[in-house]
């Protein structure tokens, strides 16, 4: 890759990272328009890398392109959300019940540590990402890479939907409650009790927010 191509790719990565953070932290709301002129000025890039970044974000399900109206933060209908949670449950159940022994919990334990650190720091986006990483590591114990990759795309879409709700949740509940939920889930995994793991995952549901 030539220097010019590398620089352009770096600008695309920058734009993807900045916009993804805005969307998944709830800084931009579902359905909010993404105006090219405003974004090129704010990000300090030209239209070409911005458009490539928007294309990549659309592939991730975070941005929608509306004919003759431009791009906007993706939206999910009530049916979309219900279907995503149903798919999440199916994938979790399959992964948990088919996970072979022995299981290396190093990565899961590290994800739990990040949840604790992000909670203490009050970093909402880092916390949401840490929640997602923890759940992905639970499913990864099933040692099915394709299933794990699909599961993570589902969680990203749920995180998009729940970003605003998580912002409200942070204002009304004790953040350490989320840490305790994940500690209980970790203990169930550590004990190898698949029934307890599934029960803990279902309780996470409450389906009020991802985590």
C-alpha positions in Angstrom: 0.0 0.0 0.0 1.4 3.4 -1.0 1.8 6.3 1.4 -1.1 8.2 0.0 -3.3 5.1 0.1 -2.2 4.5 3.7 -3.0 8.1 4.7 -6.5 7.9 3.1 -7.1 4.6 4.9 -6.1 6.1 8.2 -8.6 8.9 7.7 -11.3 6.4 7.0 -10.4 4.5 10.2 -10.4 7.8 12.2 -13.9 8.7 10.9 -15.3 5.2 11.6 -13.9 5.3 15.1 -15.2 8.8 15.9 -18.7 8.2 14.4 -19.0 4.8 15.9 -18.2 6.2 19.4 -20.8 8.9 18.9 -23.5 6.5 17.9 -22.8 3.8 20.4 -22.4 6.2 23.3 -25.8 7.7 22.6 -24.3 11.1 21.7 -26.2 10.9 18.4 -29.7 9.5 18.5 -31.2 6.9 16.2 -32.6 8.6 13.1 -30.4 11.7 13.5 -29.2 13.0 10.1 -25.5 12.7 9.3 -24.7 15.8 7.2 -21.5 15.5 5.1 -20.6 19.1 5.2 -20.8 19.3 9.0 -19.0 16.0 9.5 -16.1 16.8 7.2 -15.5 20.1 9.1 -15.8 18.4 12.5 -13.5 15.5 11.6 -11.1 17.5 9.4 -11.3 15.2 6.5 -12.6 15.3 2.9 -15.7 13.8 1.5 -14.1 10.7 0.0 -12.8 9.1 3.3 -16.0 10.2 5.0 -18.2 8.4 2.5 -16.1 5.3 2.8 -16.4 5.4 6.6 -20.2 5.8 6.2 -20.3 2.8 3.9 -18.4 0.7 6.5 -20.7 1.9 9.3 -23.7 1.0 7.1 -22.3 -2.6 6.7 -22.1 -2.7 10.5 -25.8 -1.7 10.8 -25.1 1.6 12.4 -25.8 4.0 9.5 -28.7 4.0 7.0 -28.6 5.6 3.6 -32.0 7.1 2.6 -32.6 7.8 -1.1 -32.5 11.6 -1.8 -32.2 12.4 1.9 -28.6 11.3 2.7 -27.4 9.3 5.7 -28.7 9.0 9.2 -28.0 7.0 12.3 -29.8 3.6 11.9 -33.1 3.0 13.5 -34.7 -0.2 14.7 -38.4 -1.0 14.9 -40.0 -2.7 17.8 -40.0 -5.9 15.7 -36.3 -5.5 14.9 -35.5 -5.2 18.6 -37.6 -8.2 19.5 -36.1 -10.3 16.8 -32.5 -9.3 17.7 -33.1 -10.3 21.3 -34.6 -13.6 20.2 -31.6 -14.3 18.0 -29.3 -13.3 20.9 -31.1 -15.8 23.1 -30.8 -18.7 20.6 -27.1 -18.1 20.0 -26.4 -17.8 23.7 -28.2 -21.0 24.5 -26.5 -23.0 21.8 -23.0 -21.7 22.8 -23.5 -22.3 26.5 -25.0 -25.8 26.2 -22.4 -27.0 23.7 -19.2 -25.4 25.3 -16.6 -28.2 25.7 -14.4 -28.7 28.7 -11.9 -27.6 29.8 -12.5 -23.9 29.4 -10.0 -21.1 29.7 -11.6 -18.2 31.5 -8.6 -15.8 31.2 -10.2 -13.5 28.6 -13.6 -13.6 30.4 -11.9 -12.6 33.6 -10.1 -9.8 31.9 -13.4 -8.5 30.4 -14.9 -8.5 33.9 -12.0 -6.4 35.1 -12.6 -3.9 32.4 -16.3 -3.6 33.4 -15.1 -2.8 36.9 -12.6 -0.2 35.7 -15.1 1.5 33.3 -17.7 1.6 36.0 -15.3 3.2 38.5 -14.2 5.7 35.8 -17.8 6.5 34.8 -17.0 6.0 31.1 -20.4 5.0 29.6 -19.1 4.0 26.2 -16.2 2.0 27.5 -18.7 0.3 29.9 -21.1 -0.6 27.1 -18.2 -2.0 25.0 -16.9 -3.9 28.0 -20.4 -5.4 28.6 -20.5 -6.5 25.0 -17.0 -8.0 25.1 -17.9 -9.9 28.3 -20.9 -11.5 26.6 -18.9 -12.3 23.5 -16.3 -14.0 25.6 -19.1 -16.1 27.2 -20.3 -17.2 23.8 -16.7 -17.7 22.5 -16.3 -20.5 25.1 -18.5 -22.6 22.7 -15.5 -22.5 20.3 -17.6 -21.7 17.2 -16.0 -18.8 15.6 -18.7 -18.1 13.0 -21.4 -18.2 15.7 -19.3 -15.8 17.9 -18.9 -13.4 15.0 -22.6 -13.4 14.3 -23.4 -12.9 18.0 -21.2 -9.9 18.2 -22.9 -8.2 15.2 -26.2 -8.8 17.0 -24.9 -7.1 20.2 -23.6 -4.1 18.3 -27.1 -3.5 16.9 -28.7 -3.9 20.3 -26.1 -1.5 21.7 -27.1 1.0 19.1 -30.7 0.8 20.1 -30.0 0.9 23.8 -27.4 3.7 23.9 -30.0 6.3 24.8 -31.6 4.0 27.4 -28.3 3.3 29.0 -27.8 7.1 29.3 -31.1 7.3 31.2 -30.2 4.2 33.2 -27.0 5.8 34.4 -29.0 8.7 35.9 -31.4 6.5 37.8 -29.6 3.4 39.1 -26.4 2.4 40.9 -23.7 1.6 38.3 -22.2 -1.1 40.5 -25.4 -3.2 40.0 -24.1 -4.0 36.5 -20.8 -5.1 38.0 -22.6 -7.5 40.4 -24.7 -9.0 37.5 -21.6 -9.8 35.6 -19.8 -11.2 38.6 -22.7 -13.6 39.2 -22.6 -14.6 35.5 -18.9 -15.2 35.7 -19.3 -17.4 38.8 -21.9 -19.5 37.0 -19.5 -20.0 34.1 -16.7 -20.8 36.4 -18.7 -23.5 38.2 -19.6 -25.0 34.8 -23.3 -24.8 35.6 -24.9 -24.2 32.2 -28.4 -23.9 33.7 -27.2 -21.2 36.0 -25.4 -19.4 33.2 -28.6 -19.4 31.1 -30.6 -18.2 34.0 -28.1 -15.4 34.6 -28.2 -14.4 30.9 -32.0 -14.3 30.9 -31.9 -12.0 34.0 -29.5 -9.7 32.1 -32.4 -9.5 29.7 -34.8 -7.6 31.7 -34.2 -6.2 28.2 -33.9 -2.7 29.6 -30.4 -2.3 28.3 -27.4 -4.3 27.0 -25.5 -5.7 30.0 
